[in-house]
Structures are given as structure tokens and as C-alpha cells.
């Protein structure tokens, strides 16, 4: 009743171009078998925070973004509990991945904050937790916001997002983490557009296929591949991907 996803929106706003999606589909489509890969959001490398010094503005922005993340996820999870399908689960995953350019640097900053300092900054934020009881109005709001792109941090917390994005731009490990998540998300969207609706199955299979890619080539090779998919969709190392990907579908392709 309150499905967040809009098939036209997914087809019009893919993570990769439609041509790239069709090329990736040769590898990423066969996922409706027993899949075993574990699913997880990319985690920031906490060792990379050693010696880092962030500004007061960046610390405040990170706490604000994390506050907003927890609030939005709580709203999604309330609607997931009400829904009879995986539409809200898929929408939550899309929202999480599409906002990694903000949440990954926020997590990087938060890893350097002492607990008392973080608590003090959190006390400065409004106490606006979502309704305790899931309701039609909340889920309609989430659904509409997702369709119109109104849940992105660029709209919900623009100042904090602007403050944190330079951290993302200056740290290639964060870019690579989002690039890998984008690869898996592109696979999820492709499967959704083909009619798949079992999020756990799609997610585990797409994560497994993504790991087949990143284990078969260097980051530089993957970046080069994505930049030239139109002219070189199958570089020499791609044969290793096809072999590794068979493990994601029980050996079938």
C-alpha cells in the first residue's frame, strides 16, 4: 500500500548509465538461486582516523548527520514493520548507499570524538524522534520523500552535508567504499526493475557479485573499467570475475 519504490524512477536514475547497467547485467542478473554472500554496509577504516584533526564545524556536522541518520532509519524501520513486502527495505538500502558521500565522512569524524564530547554536541540537537507507533501518515511521508529525493542530506541537512563532503573528496578510501557499494546497488536496482522483490536474496547475491569484481582487479583497474565501459566492457581481468561470480549462484550462470 505504501511502497516507496517507483519503477520509472529507478530506470531513470540508475547509479550507472543505462548502457553500463546493461553491460553489468551480463554478470549481475543471475541471482535468483541460493546465494550465500553476507550483506553489510561499507565500514570506514578506523585506522585512517589516527592523527586526524577535524574542525569543530566538522564535528558538529558529523553528530548532526548521525542524528538525522538514526531518525530516518527509525522511520523506515517502522514502515518496514507495517509492510507486507520488501519495498521499504529496498528503499532504505538505496537511501543509505546514495548518501554514503556524507555518512562515511561523518563516521570517520565520529570515530575521533570522545564519548563526552559527542554527548555534549548531541544535547544541542532537537529531540525530534519519530512517532513511537507506525502510522499511515508517517509511511506516506517516507514514501513520498523517497520518490521525490527529499530525504537526501543535501535537502534535510544541507549545511552539515556541505561541511563533510570535503572529507570525502580528500579521502580516496571513502570514494572506493562508495564506488563498491554503488556497484552492488546498481545490481539490486537492475534486479528490481526485472521484477525481483526479495531484498535479502538480491542483496546477498549482489554483494557477492561485487566482491567477485573487487577481488579480481585492483582499484585502479576497476576505476579504468568503469570509465571506459562503452569501449572496453571486458578487460583481460574480467575473465576472473566470471569465474568468481559462479560461486554466488551455486556454480550456475
DOVEX-287522 format. One record per residue (C-alpha): residue number from 1; residue in one letter; z, x, y negated. Coordinates in pm, 1 decimal. Each point is the difference from the previous one (the first is absolute). Layout:
<recs>
{NUM; 'a'; {Z; X; Y}},
...
</recs>
This chain:
<recs>
{1; 'x'; {0.0; 0.0; 0.0}},
{2; 'x'; {85.3; 279.8; -239.7}},
{3; 'x'; {-225.5; 276.8; 135.5}},
{4; 'x'; {-23.9; 283.5; -252.8}},
{5; 'x'; {-331.7; 141.5; 107.6}},
{6; 'x'; {-334.3; -102.0; -131.5}},
{7; 'x'; {-290.5; 111.5; 215.1}},
{8; 'x'; {-234.0; 26.6; -296.9}},
{9; 'x'; {250.3; 220.4; -181.1}},
{10; 'x'; {27.8; 238.9; 291.4}},
{11; 'x'; {-375.3; 27.6; 26.7}},
{12; 'x'; {-43.6; 50.4; -374.2}},
{13; 'x'; {280.6; 253.1; -49.5}},
{14; 'x'; {3.7; 232.9; 302.3}},
{15; 'x'; {183.4; 332.3; -9.8}},
{16; 'x'; {-331.3; 169.2; 77.9}},
{17; 'x'; {-346.8; -120.8; -97.6}},
{18; 'x'; {-166.5; -258.1; 222.4}},
{19; 'x'; {-236.6; 268.1; 131.4}},
{20; 'x'; {288.6; 226.2; 83.6}},
{21; 'x'; {178.3; -288.1; 167.1}},
{22; 'x'; {-301.5; -66.9; 220.5}},
{23; 'x'; {-18.1; 364.5; 100.1}},
{24; 'x'; {370.2; 18.9; 71.0}},
{25; 'x'; {-27.4; -320.0; 199.4}},
{26; 'x'; {-199.7; 185.3; 264.5}},
{27; 'x'; {323.1; 182.7; 72.6}},
{28; 'x'; {266.6; -241.4; -111.2}},
{29; 'x'; {-101.4; -346.0; 122.6}},
{30; 'x'; {84.0; 8.6; 375.6}},
{31; 'x'; {369.0; -73.3; -37.7}},
{32; 'x'; {60.6; -326.7; 182.5}},
{33; 'x'; {134.3; 166.0; 315.3}},
{34; 'x'; {344.0; 129.3; 92.5}},
{35; 'x'; {83.6; 250.2; -274.5}},
{36; 'x'; {287.9; 240.1; 3.8}},
{37; 'x'; {14.1; 194.4; -325.0}},
{38; 'x'; {318.7; -46.2; -205.9}},
{39; 'x'; {-36.0; -140.3; -351.9}},
{40; 'x'; {173.9; 149.5; -302.6}},
{41; 'x'; {-43.7; 33.8; -374.8}},
{42; 'x'; {-72.8; 354.1; -119.8}},
{43; 'x'; {327.5; 169.0; -88.1}},
{44; 'x'; {31.2; 247.2; -285.7}},
{45; 'x'; {66.9; 359.2; 99.2}},
{46; 'x'; {359.7; 45.9; -109.3}},
{47; 'x'; {-30.5; 378.3; 24.8}},
{48; 'x'; {-247.7; -19.7; -286.1}},
{49; 'x'; {275.6; -121.0; -232.5}},
{50; 'x'; {189.4; 327.4; 25.7}},
{51; 'x'; {16.4; 160.7; -343.1}},
{52; 'x'; {-173.9; -293.1; -166.3}},
{53; 'x'; {128.9; -109.3; -338.0}},
{54; 'x'; {-88.7; -347.3; -118.8}},
{55; 'x'; {52.4; -146.2; -345.2}},
{56; 'x'; {249.0; -273.8; -81.4}},
{57; 'x'; {-294.6; -232.2; -59.6}},
{58; 'x'; {-138.9; 75.2; 345.6}},
{59; 'x'; {339.7; -57.5; 161.5}},
{60; 'x'; {40.4; -334.5; -174.1}},
{61; 'x'; {-355.3; -97.2; 92.4}},
{62; 'x'; {55.6; 87.0; 365.8}},
{63; 'x'; {313.3; -213.0; 18.7}},
{64; 'x'; {-179.7; -288.0; -171.3}},
{65; 'x'; {-296.0; 19.1; 239.0}},
{66; 'x'; {229.2; 11.6; 302.3}},
{67; 'x'; {189.3; -301.1; -133.9}},
{68; 'x'; {-325.7; -190.3; -38.6}},
{69; 'x'; {-119.3; 110.3; 344.4}},
{70; 'x'; {312.6; -132.8; 170.2}},
{71; 'x'; {-22.4; -326.8; -191.1}},
{72; 'x'; {-368.4; -55.8; 81.8}},
{73; 'x'; {45.1; 94.0; 365.2}},
{74; 'x'; {293.9; -240.7; 25.6}},
{75; 'x'; {-221.8; -280.3; -133.0}},
{76; 'x'; {-276.4; 84.7; 246.4}},
{77; 'x'; {246.3; 12.4; 288.7}},
{78; 'x'; {137.1; -342.8; -88.2}},
{79; 'x'; {-352.8; -139.0; 17.1}},
{80; 'x'; {-68.7; 187.9; 323.3}},
{81; 'x'; {301.2; -176.8; 149.5}},
{82; 'x'; {-147.0; -338.2; -98.3}},
{83; 'x'; {-358.7; 66.1; 105.0}},
{84; 'x'; {-147.4; -83.2; 339.1}},
{85; 'x'; {-249.8; 288.9; -12.6}},
{86; 'x'; {-29.8; 359.5; -122.5}},
{87; 'x'; {-169.8; -67.7; -334.0}},
{88; 'x'; {302.7; 102.7; -206.7}},
{89; 'x'; {61.8; 305.7; 220.7}},
{90; 'x'; {-355.7; 116.9; -58.0}},
{91; 'x'; {28.2; -68.3; -372.8}},
{92; 'x'; {326.5; 194.0; -22.3}},
{93; 'x'; {-161.6; 297.8; 170.7}},
{94; 'x'; {-297.2; -10.9; -237.9}},
{95; 'x'; {234.8; -15.4; -299.0}},
{96; 'x'; {204.7; 294.7; 128.2}},
{97; 'x'; {-298.3; 226.3; 61.7}},
{98; 'x'; {-185.5; -88.9; -319.2}},
{99; 'x'; {308.8; 94.6; -203.7}},
{100; 'x'; {75.3; 332.6; 169.8}},
{101; 'x'; {-119.7; 190.1; -306.1}},
{102; 'x'; {315.6; -133.8; -167.0}},
{103; 'x'; {250.1; -36.2; 284.2}},
{104; 'x'; {-58.2; 345.6; 151.6}},
{105; 'x'; {84.7; 186.0; -322.3}},
{106; 'x'; {293.2; -239.0; -52.0}},
{107; 'x'; {135.7; 97.7; 342.1}},
{108; 'x'; {-56.4; 365.1; -83.8}},
{109; 'x'; {213.4; -35.2; -314.2}},
{110; 'x'; {267.1; -210.6; 170.1}},
{111; 'x'; {48.4; 270.5; 263.0}},
{112; 'x'; {132.9; 227.5; -277.0}},
{113; 'x'; {240.9; -252.9; -152.9}},
{114; 'x'; {371.9; 17.2; 85.7}},
{115; 'x'; {133.0; -334.6; 123.3}},
{116; 'x'; {226.7; -50.8; -303.2}},
{117; 'x'; {-285.9; 67.7; -243.6}},
{118; 'x'; {-226.2; -241.9; 183.6}},
{119; 'x'; {270.8; -267.1; 4.6}},
{120; 'x'; {51.7; 42.0; -375.0}},
{121; 'x'; {-372.3; -46.6; -67.8}},
{122; 'x'; {-15.0; -303.2; 229.5}},
{123; 'x'; {280.5; -165.7; -196.8}},
{124; 'x'; {-227.8; 5.9; -306.5}},
{125; 'x'; {-258.3; -216.9; 176.3}},
{126; 'x'; {6.8; -382.1; 4.3}},
{127; 'x'; {167.3; -161.4; 298.9}},
{128; 'x'; {-290.6; -229.1; 84.7}},
{129; 'x'; {-0.8; -22.4; 377.8}},
{130; 'x'; {-237.7; -262.2; 141.4}},
{131; 'x'; {125.4; -336.6; 117.9}},
{132; 'x'; {216.9; 29.4; 308.7}},
{133; 'x'; {-178.3; -288.4; 171.1}},
{134; 'x'; {-377.2; 22.2; 58.2}},
{135; 'x'; {-182.2; -281.0; -176.6}},
{136; 'x'; {-348.5; -130.2; -65.1}},
{137; 'x'; {-2.2; 105.9; -366.4}},
{138; 'x'; {90.0; 360.7; 80.4}},
{139; 'x'; {-262.5; 33.9; 272.6}},
{140; 'x'; {-266.5; -162.4; -215.7}},
{141; 'x'; {85.8; 246.8; -275.4}},
{142; 'x'; {-26.8; 295.5; 237.1}},
{143; 'x'; {-328.0; -129.7; 139.0}},
{144; 'x'; {-152.3; -57.2; -342.7}},
{145; 'x'; {123.5; 333.7; -130.7}},
{146; 'x'; {-152.2; 182.3; 294.8}},
{147; 'x'; {-338.4; -169.9; -36.6}},
{148; 'x'; {-19.2; 76.1; -371.1}},
{149; 'x'; {135.0; 354.7; 16.7}},
{150; 'x'; {304.6; -94.4; -205.2}},
{151; 'x'; {249.7; 178.1; 228.2}},
{152; 'x'; {-122.3; 352.1; -72.1}},
{153; 'x'; {241.3; 223.6; -187.6}},
{154; 'x'; {-264.5; 39.9; -269.3}},
{155; 'x'; {84.6; -360.6; -90.0}},
{156; 'x'; {359.4; -45.7; 115.4}},
{157; 'x'; {141.9; 330.7; -131.0}},
{158; 'x'; {-277.9; 166.0; -196.6}},
{159; 'x'; {214.3; 248.1; -193.0}},
{160; 'x'; {172.3; 130.8; 312.4}},
{161; 'x'; {-332.9; 22.7; 185.1}},
{162; 'x'; {-154.0; 204.5; -282.8}},
{163; 'x'; {302.4; 229.8; -4.3}},
{164; 'x'; {-22.7; 75.4; 372.4}},
{165; 'x'; {-374.6; 30.5; 53.3}},
{166; 'x'; {-20.9; 355.4; -143.1}},
{167; 'x'; {232.4; 109.0; 283.9}},
{168; 'x'; {-246.7; -149.1; 245.7}},
{169; 'x'; {-295.8; 162.1; -175.6}},
{170; 'x'; {164.0; 343.5; 8.4}},
{171; 'x'; {104.1; -8.8; 367.0}},
{172; 'x'; {-281.8; 17.1; 252.7}},
{173; 'x'; {232.4; -81.4; 290.7}},
{174; 'x'; {55.2; -345.1; -151.3}},
{175; 'x'; {-372.9; -53.4; -48.4}},
{176; 'x'; {-63.7; 92.3; 362.5}},
{177; 'x'; {275.1; -234.6; 120.4}},
{178; 'x'; {-162.4; -288.7; -188.8}},
{179; 'x'; {-348.8; 101.8; 113.4}},
{180; 'x'; {111.8; -17.7; 363.6}},
{181; 'x'; {168.9; -335.3; -56.2}},
{182; 'x'; {-318.0; -124.9; -169.8}},
{183; 'x'; {-202.4; 96.7; 307.2}},
{184; 'x'; {225.3; -207.3; 224.9}},
{185; 'x'; {8.9; -288.3; -248.9}},
{186; 'x'; {-378.8; -6.2; -20.1}},
{187; 'x'; {0.4; -47.9; 377.3}},
{188; 'x'; {254.1; -284.8; -25.3}},
{189; 'x'; {-210.8; -174.3; -265.3}},
{190; 'x'; {-315.6; 43.1; 205.2}},
{191; 'x'; {166.4; -157.5; 302.4}},
{192; 'x'; {140.9; -283.0; -212.7}},
{193; 'x'; {-345.4; -75.4; -138.1}},
{194; 'x'; {-126.8; -16.3; 359.0}},
{195; 'x'; {259.4; -264.5; 85.6}},
{196; 'x'; {292.7; 202.0; 139.1}},
{197; 'x'; {341.5; -135.0; -98.4}},
{198; 'x'; {251.8; 184.5; 220.8}},
{199; 'x'; {147.9; 244.2; -250.4}},
{200; 'x'; {201.2; 207.9; 247.2}},
{201; 'x'; {-307.8; 53.6; 215.0}},
{202; 'x'; {-222.7; 84.1; -296.0}},
{203; 'x'; {258.3; 227.0; -160.1}},
{204; 'x'; {79.2; 204.5; 309.4}},
{205; 'x'; {-365.1; 38.4; 91.2}},
{206; 'x'; {-110.4; 92.6; -351.3}},
{207; 'x'; {282.3; 251.9; -39.3}},
{208; 'x'; {-99.2; 152.1; 333.2}},
{209; 'x'; {-363.9; 26.1; -111.1}},
{210; 'x'; {108.0; 155.4; -329.9}},
{211; 'x'; {202.4; 262.8; 186.7}},
{212; 'x'; {-306.8; 72.7; 212.1}},
{213; 'x'; {-182.5; 86.9; -322.4}},
{214; 'x'; {267.6; 213.5; -162.3}},
{215; 'x'; {69.9; 190.3; 322.9}},
{216; 'x'; {-367.2; 87.5; 42.0}},
{217; 'x'; {-74.2; 153.0; -340.6}},
{218; 'x'; {164.4; 180.3; -288.6}},
{219; 'x'; {89.8; -186.7; -318.0}},
{220; 'x'; {-286.1; 175.3; -178.2}},
{221; 'x'; {-244.6; -109.8; 270.0}},
{222; 'x'; {121.1; -360.0; -18.3}},
{223; 'x'; {-30.0; -2.2; -380.2}},
{224; 'x'; {-352.5; 140.2; 28.5}},
{225; 'x'; {-89.3; -261.1; 262.5}},
{226; 'x'; {124.7; -289.1; -212.6}},
{227; 'x'; {-184.2; 134.8; -302.7}},
{228; 'x'; {-333.0; 16.5; 187.8}},
{229; 'x'; {13.2; -285.1; 250.4}},
{230; 'x'; {-331.7; -131.7; -127.1}},
{231; 'x'; {-186.8; 316.7; 94.0}},
{232; 'x'; {215.2; 156.3; 273.0}},
{233; 'x'; {198.9; -265.6; 189.7}},
{234; 'x'; {39.0; 208.0; 316.5}},
{235; 'x'; {86.1; 364.9; -72.0}},
{236; 'x'; {42.7; 233.3; 300.7}},
{237; 'x'; {375.2; -59.7; 27.1}},
{238; 'x'; {-51.9; -375.0; 29.7}},
{239; 'x'; {-67.0; 33.4; 373.2}},
{240; 'x'; {366.9; 92.0; 43.1}},
{241; 'x'; {99.8; -319.3; -180.9}},
{242; 'x'; {-197.4; -213.2; 241.5}},
{243; 'x'; {171.7; 165.5; 295.6}},
{244; 'x'; {347.9; -33.5; -151.0}},
{245; 'x'; {-65.4; -363.1; -99.9}},
{246; 'x'; {-52.8; -101.1; 362.9}},
{247; 'x'; {373.3; 47.9; 53.6}},
{248; 'x'; {63.3; -280.7; -247.0}},
{249; 'x'; {-184.9; -258.3; 207.2}},
{250; 'x'; {102.5; 91.3; 352.0}},
{251; 'x'; {-305.0; 222.5; 45.4}},
{252; 'x'; {-259.4; -264.2; -91.7}},
{253; 'x'; {-231.3; 7.6; -297.5}},
</recs>
